[in-house]
């Protein structure tokens, strides 16, 4: 067709989700430009450096998303990550208890540092993708499909703050009035571009989302949990095999009911530790002596391994992070803008699905574009609405909405399980029943190789399977179906308990009646 040109996508944020989005759209034949506020990570030391970054656990959903774009990426990350086969529970008395995630099929989740994952994904981007590092989004003209950026080290840009993904997001509603606007305009105009679609992968405090909310009635909610997180460090132990002071193939948890400490392994033999503690409890630890008593009373085994001085130094000096749940509906506006990853569904990290869900967004988006046969070229002028693309983005937003709501809810629920329920005898009994019933009534995936146009072929899970398996190891099952199935299985457990109780009560009543009759006869 004469007068056609490649569609252009502007992706904001080169974190894991942004980098995979850029690669996916490039593979579809789009022209792609990527803006990132941080430095270029390629070719530099990828050692953990962001003390607000919890280690990532990539599981089957994330790997399937990588595989859908480039199979070699999934293989590479599996080789670079450390498999974790279960949780290792550390009790106060020093006793350790292994809880295997998948005792039947022995599937694992994989620990990988965010810097390394991010670096490898950016390194995978071909040179045809134009990447602008040290460039943050200043404002977006969605009507005319134009974005304005500024250098991250500009002195007069709109004030911003760093969120969990390390991106920069403006704290204001746009450019301020007066002289500041005049000072910034020349710099912004020097970093500007048109687009057919802007994709906000710019994290919890997304600037793309802010621009969308000015254009449309968008439901937005955010809620913080009353817990802070603080990153700590367990160094490698050269006297132990592989340098690991504790078993490297477990996710380590020190659960203490209202708070907990977790540890994930790194390739160098160290562990990234994260303390989750209510702000109210944190406020009482105002002195080094108080913090020392807290750690010695609650985490004596961790203190013994790390060393009291190092642990207290990290606790005093490392930043306190907030944990927020964000939901946005719809996640698309017209044919102009789309939100992926934390920009549309930030969640607490306790199910290890924040990364996996964000990468899965890319797989689902790709399937929707394929299903709606959105071509890689367009004959429209920049700024015009594209009805075909608009229909596809609307379909993505509607189809994804229930799953995103479900996983945010499940992530909150799993925090209670990790810090408290894992200590309960009922939790162990439920795990035993799940394992037993899964063997008796197995539920098998619809396909080992998922369809490009149908990301979730298993619309209804048959048989019996644990919630953890559905969420973590079944990319063929949507999150909403995993939640529905688990609620159904809980109802079965409850009714089974009632029936068992009635049977037992009936048996006791029958025996009691017989004894009473014999007593009466003797009288």
LUMLUM-447870 format. One record per residue (C-alpha): residue in three letters; x, y, z. Coordinates in steps of 0.1 Angstrom, whole numbers, padded with zeros to 4 digits, always signed. Each point is the difference from the previous one (the first is absolute). Layout:
ALAXYZ...
This chain:
UNK+0000+0000+0000UNK+0014+0034-0009UNK+0006+0025+0027UNK+0004-0025+0027UNK+0027+0001+0027UNK+0010-0022+0030UNK-0020+0006+0031UNK+0020+0017+0027UNK+0000-0009+0037UNK+0016+0021+0026UNK+0007-0021+0031UNK+0006+0018+0033UNK+0022-0019+0024UNK+0027-0025-0008UNK-0006-0023+0029UNK-0007-0037-0006UNK-0036+0007-0012UNK+0010+0030-0022UNK+0029-0018-0016UNK-0021-0031-0008UNK-0028+0022-0014UNK+0025+0018-0023UNK+0014-0033-0012UNK-0035-0015-0006UNK-0013+0030-0020UNK+0033+0001-0020UNK-0005-0037-0009UNK-0035+0009-0012UNK+0016+0025-0025UNK-0007+0032+0019UNK+0024+0029+0003UNK+0009+0002+0037UNK+0016+0027+0021UNK+0008-0006+0037UNK+0006+0027+0026UNK+0017-0008+0033UNK+0008+0025+0028UNK+0030-0021+0013UNK+0034-0006-0014UNK+0007-0026-0027UNK+0004-0033+0019UNK+0018-0018-0029UNK+0035-0011+0006UNK+0002+0011+0037UNK+0001-0019+0032UNK-0034-0014+0007UNK+0006-0006+0037UNK-0030+0010+0022UNK+0001+0037+0007UNK-0036+0012+0005UNK-0007-0004+0037UNK-0037+0005-0008UNK-0001-0031-0023UNK-0013-0033+0013UNK+0016-0030-0018UNK-0022-0013-0028UNK-0014-0035-0002UNK-0007-0009-0036UNK-0023-0030-0005UNK-0019-0018-0028UNK-0022+0030-0009UNK+0030+0023-0005UNK+0020-0026-0018UNK-0029-0007-0023UNK-0003+0037-0008UNK+0037+0002-0008UNK-0004-0032-0021UNK-0029+0015-0020UNK+0023+0029-0012UNK+0034-0018-0002UNK+0004-0036+0012UNK+0037+0006+0006UNK-0008+0026+0027UNK-0018-0025+0021UNK+0028-0025-0003UNK+0026+0027+0009UNK-0018+0011+0031UNK-0005-0036+0012UNK+0037-0005-0003UNK+0009+0032+0018UNK-0026-0003+0028UNK+0001-0022+0031UNK-0028-0025+0003UNK-0019+0000+0033UNK-0019-0032+0007UNK-0019+0012+0030UNK-0001+0021+0032UNK+0024-0006+0028UNK-0017+0011+0032UNK+0023+0012+0028UNK-0015-0002+0035UNK+0011+0021+0029UNK+0016-0030+0017UNK+0022-0006-0031UNK-0020-0029-0014UNK-0003+0000-0038UNK-0029-0015-0019UNK-0001-0005-0038UNK-0034+0005-0018UNK+0003-0011-0036UNK-0020+0020-0025UNK-0008-0029-0023UNK+0007-0034+0016UNK-0016-0019-0030UNK+0017+0016-0030UNK+0029+0017+0018UNK-0004+0033-0018UNK+0020+0030+0013UNK-0001+0038+0000UNK+0032+0018-0009UNK+0018+0027+0019UNK+0017+0027-0021UNK+0012+0035+0009UNK-0020+0028-0016UNK+0032+0018-0013UNK+0012-0032-0018UNK-0035-0007-0015UNK-0004+0035-0011UNK+0035+0001-0016UNK-0005-0032-0019UNK-0034+0012-0014UNK+0014+0033-0011UNK+0030-0017-0016UNK-0024-0022-0020UNK-0015+0031-0018UNK+0012+0003-0036UNK+0016+0032-0012UNK-0031+0008-0021UNK-0018+0010+0032UNK+0010+0036+0009UNK+0007+0002+0037UNK+0004+0033+0018UNK+0016-0005+0034UNK+0000+0028+0027UNK-0032+0013-0015UNK-0031+0004+0020UNK-0035+0007-0012UNK-0010+0036+0008UNK-0035+0001-0016UNK-0021-0016-0026UNK-0024+0016-0025UNK-0023-0030-0005UNK-0023+0018-0024UNK+0028+0007-0025UNK+0021-0031+0010UNK+0031+0019+0010UNK+0023-0006+0030UNK+0025+0024+0015UNK+0030-0011+0020UNK+0029+0015+0019UNK+0034-0012+0011UNK+0001-0016+0034UNK+0027+0024+0012UNK-0018+0032-0011UNK+0000+0024+0029UNK-0034+0017-0008UNK-0023-0029-0007UNK-0032-0006+0017UNK+0007-0016+0034UNK-0002-0038+0000UNK+0004-0029+0024UNK+0013-0035-0005UNK-0023-0028+0004UNK+0005-0038+0006UNK+0012-0007-0036UNK+0025+0028+0001UNK-0018+0020-0026UNK-0006+0037+0003UNK-0036+0012+0002UNK-0011+0036+0004UNK-0016+0010+0033UNK-0020+0027-0017UNK-0028+0000-0025UNK+0022+0012-0028UNK+0021+0030-0007UNK-0003+0027+0026UNK-0010+0035-0011UNK+0023+0030-0001UNK+0037+0002-0006UNK+0007-0037+0006UNK-0021-0009-0030UNK+0020+0024-0021UNK+0033-0013+0012UNK-0010-0036-0008UNK-0017+0004-0033UNK+0032+0002-0021UNK+0015-0031+0016UNK-0033-0019-0004UNK-0004+0009-0036UNK+0035-0012-0007UNK-0011-0035+0013UNK-0034-0005-0015UNK-0016-0025-0024UNK-0033-0010-0016UNK-0015-0035+0004UNK-0030-0021-0010UNK-0001-0017+0034UNK+0017+0010+0033UNK+0004-0029+0024UNK+0005+0009+0036UNK+0023-0025+0017UNK+0012+0027+0024UNK-0010-0017+0032UNK-0022+0008+0030UNK+0001+0038-0004UNK-0005-0001-0037UNK+0001+0034-0019UNK-0018-0016-0029UNK-0028-0010+0023UNK-0003+0035+0013UNK-0004+0013-0035UNK-0026-0026-0008UNK-0020+0009+0031UNK-0003+0036-0013UNK-0016-0013-0032UNK-0025-0026+0012UNK-0021-0011+0030UNK+0024-0026+0013UNK-0005-0019+0033UNK+0031+0002+0020UNK+0007-0014+0035UNK+0031-0003+0021UNK+0003-0015+0035UNK+0031-0003+0022UNK+0004-0029+0024UNK+0013+0011+0035UNK+0033-0017-0005UNK+0034+0014-0011UNK+0027-0021-0017UNK+0037+0003+0006UNK+0026-0017-0020UNK+0028-0017+0019UNK+0029-0022-0012UNK+0014-0034+0009UNK+0035-0003-0014UNK+0015-0031-0016UNK+0018-0025+0023UNK+0032-0013-0017UNK+0001-0029+0025UNK-0033-0015-0013UNK-0006-0019-0032UNK-0006+0025-0028UNK+0004+0028+0024UNK-0036-0002+0013UNK-0004+0003+0037UNK-0035-0016-0002UNK-0017-0022-0026UNK+0000+0019-0033UNK-0029-0020-0015UNK-0026+0014+0024UNK-0018+0032+0006UNK+0008+0006+0036UNK-0027+0014+0024UNK+0003+0010+0036UNK-0038+0004+0007UNK-0010+0018+0032UNK-0037+0004-0004UNK-0002+0038-0003UNK+0033+0004-0018UNK+0026-0021-0018UNK+0035-0002-0016UNK+0005-0017-0033UNK+0032-0009-0019UNK+0006-0007-0037UNK+0033-0013-0014UNK+0023+0018-0024UNK+0026-0015-0024UNK+0029+0012+0020UNK-0009-0020+0031UNK-0017+0028+0018UNK-0037+0004+0009UNK-0022+0031-0003UNK-0019+0002+0032UNK-0031+0021+0004UNK-0017+0009+0033UNK-0037+0007-0001UNK-0011+0018+0031UNK-0030+0022+0010UNK+0009+0037+0001UNK-0014+0001+0035UNK+0025-0026+0011UNK+0028+0017-0019UNK-0007+0032+0018UNK+0009-0016+0033UNK+0035-0010-0013UNK+0016+0034+0005UNK+0033-0011+0014UNK+0026-0025-0011UNK-0004-0018+0033UNK-0038-0004-0006UNK+0006-0013-0035UNK+0026-0024+0014UNK-0025-0014+0025UNK-0026-0003-0028UNK+0022-0021-0023UNK+0015-0021+0028UNK-0035-0009+0014UNK-0016-0006-0034UNK+0027-0011-0025UNK+0029-0014+0021UNK+0010-0024-0028UNK+0002+0028-0026UNK+0021+0021+0025UNK+0024-0029+0005UNK+0005-0004-0038UNK+0002+0036-0011UNK+0016+0015+0031UNK-0017+0025+0024UNK+0021+0030-0012UNK-0007-0005-0037UNK-0037-0007+0005UNK-0004+0031+0022UNK+0020+0022-0024UNK-0023-0010-0028UNK-0031+0005+0021UNK+0011+0035+0010UNK+0013+0012-0033UNK-0023-0016-0027UNK-0032+0018-0011UNK-0035-0009+0012UNK-0023-0009-0029UNK-0038+0001-0003UNK-0021-0028-0014UNK-0030+0011-0021UNK-0027-0017-0020UNK-0012+0020-0031UNK-0029-0008-0023UNK-0009+0019-0032UNK-0031-0006-0022UNK+0001+0003-0029UNK+0037-0004-0008UNK-0003+0014-0035UNK-0012+0033-0015UNK-0012+0001-0036UNK+0026-0012-0024UNK+0025+0023+0016UNK+0012-0013+0034UNK+0004-0033+0019UNK+0012-0009+0035UNK+0019-0032+0008UNK+0017-0014+0031UNK+0000+0020+0032UNK-0014+0031-0018UNK-0034-0019-0001UNK+0003-0025+0028UNK+0026+0005+0026UNK-0002-0027+0027UNK+0017-0010+0032UNK+0028-0025-0006UNK-0012-0029+0021UNK-0011-0024-0028UNK+0031+0008-0021UNK-0023+0009-0029UNK+0007+0037-0006UNK+0027-0007-0026UNK-0018-0031-0014UNK-0033+0018-0004UNK+0017+0029-0017UNK+0018-0022-0025UNK-0033-0019-0005UNK-0016+0033-0009UNK+0023+0001-0031UNK-0010-0035-0010UNK-0037+0008+0003UNK+0003+0032-0019UNK+0019-0017-0028UNK-0028-0026-0002UNK-0027+0027-0001UNK+0018+0018-0028UNK+0003-0033-0019UNK-0036-0009+0006UNK-0012+0034-0013UNK+0024-0001-0029UNK+0015+0034+0007UNK+0025+0006-0028UNK+0035+0013+0005UNK-0006+0029-0024UNK-0025+0028-0002UNK-0011+0026-0025UNK-0014+0024+0027UNK+0016+0033+0008UNK+0016+0004+0034UNK-0026+0011+0025UNK-0029-0018-0017UNK-0020-0026+0019UNK+0005-0035-0013UNK-0033-0019+0003UNK+0016-0035-0004UNK+0027+0006+0026UNK-0025+0017+0023UNK-0022-0031-0001UNK+0030-0022+0008UNK+0012+0021+0030UNK-0036+0001+0014UNK-0002-0038-0003UNK+0033-0004+0018UNK-0011+0023+0028UNK-0033-0019+0005UNK+0015-0035-0003UNK+0028+0008+0024UNK-0020+0019+0027UNK-0013-0030+0020UNK+0034-0017+0000UNK+0018+0031+0013UNK-0025+0005+0027UNK+0003-0037+0011UNK+0038-0001+0002UNK+0001+0033+0020UNK-0025-0016+0025UNK+0020-0032+0001UNK+0033+0018+0006UNK-0016+0017+0031UNK-0013-0033+0013UNK+0033-0018-0004UNK+0017+0025+0024UNK-0021-0014+0028UNK+0009-0035-0010UNK+0038+0007-0002UNK+0003+0018+0033UNK-0025-0020+0020UNK-0019-0029-0016UNK+0031-0020-0008UNK+0004-0006+0037UNK-0036-0013+0004UNK-0008-0038+0002UNK-0031+0007-0022UNK+0024+0014-0027UNK+0019-0033+0000UNK-0032-0020+0000UNK-0013+0019-0030UNK+0033-0005-0019UNK-0002-0037+0007UNK-0036-0001-0013UNK+0009+0020-0031UNK+0029-0024-0008UNK-0022-0031+0006UNK-0030+0012-0020UNK+0023+0012-0028UNK+0013-0035-0004UNK-0035-0015+0002UNK-0017+0027-0022UNK+0028+0014-0021UNK-0005+0032-0021UNK+0022+0002-0031UNK+0009+0030-0021UNK-0020+0004-0032UNK+0032+0003-0021UNK+0037+0002+0006UNK+0003+0025-0028UNK-0026+0028+0003UNK-0018+0014-0030UNK+0011+0034-0013UNK-0036+0012-0002UNK-0013-0017+0032UNK+0023+0007+0029UNK-0021-0020+0025UNK-0015-0031-0015UNK-0010-0014+0034UNK-0032+0019+0006UNK-0011-0023+0028UNK+0024-0021+0021UNK-0012-0036+0004UNK+0011-0024+0027UNK+0018+0013+0031UNK+0031+0022+0002UNK+0015+0023+0026UNK-0004+0038-0004UNK+0038+0004+0000UNK+0004-0024-0029UNK-0027+0018-0020UNK+0015+0035+0006UNK+0037-0009-0003UNK+0003-0030-0023UNK-0031+0001-0023UNK+0004+0028-0026UNK-0030-0016-0019UNK-0023+0011+0029UNK-0011+0036+0005UNK+0004+0015+0035UNK-0037+0005+0003UNK-0007-0037-0007UNK+0027-0010+0026UNK-0018+0022+0026UNK-0034-0014-0010UNK+0012-0036+0002UNK+0017+0005+0034UNK-0032+0015+0014UNK-0019-0030-0013UNK+0025-0024+0016UNK-0002+0019+0033UNK-0038-0005-0001UNK+0004-0037-0005UNK+0024-0001+0030UNK-0024+0019+0022UNK-0030-0023-0009UNK+0021-0031+0003UNK+0009+0012+0035UNK-0036+0006+0009UNK-0011-0034-0013UNK+0029-0017+0019UNK-0010+0019+0031UNK-0036-0011-0003UNK+0010-0036-0006UNK+0022+0001+0030UNK-0027+0017+0021UNK-0025-0026-0013UNK+0023-0029+0010UNK+0006+0015+0035UNK-0038+0006+0003UNK-0008-0036-0010UNK+0025-0014+0025UNK-0013+0023+0027UNK-0036-0011-0007UNK+0009-0037+0003UNK+0018+0006+0033UNK-0028+0020+0014UNK-0025-0027-0010UNK+0021-0027+0017UNK+0002+0021+0032UNK-0038+0005+0000UNK-0006-0037-0004UNK+0023-0008+0029UNK-0019+0025+0021
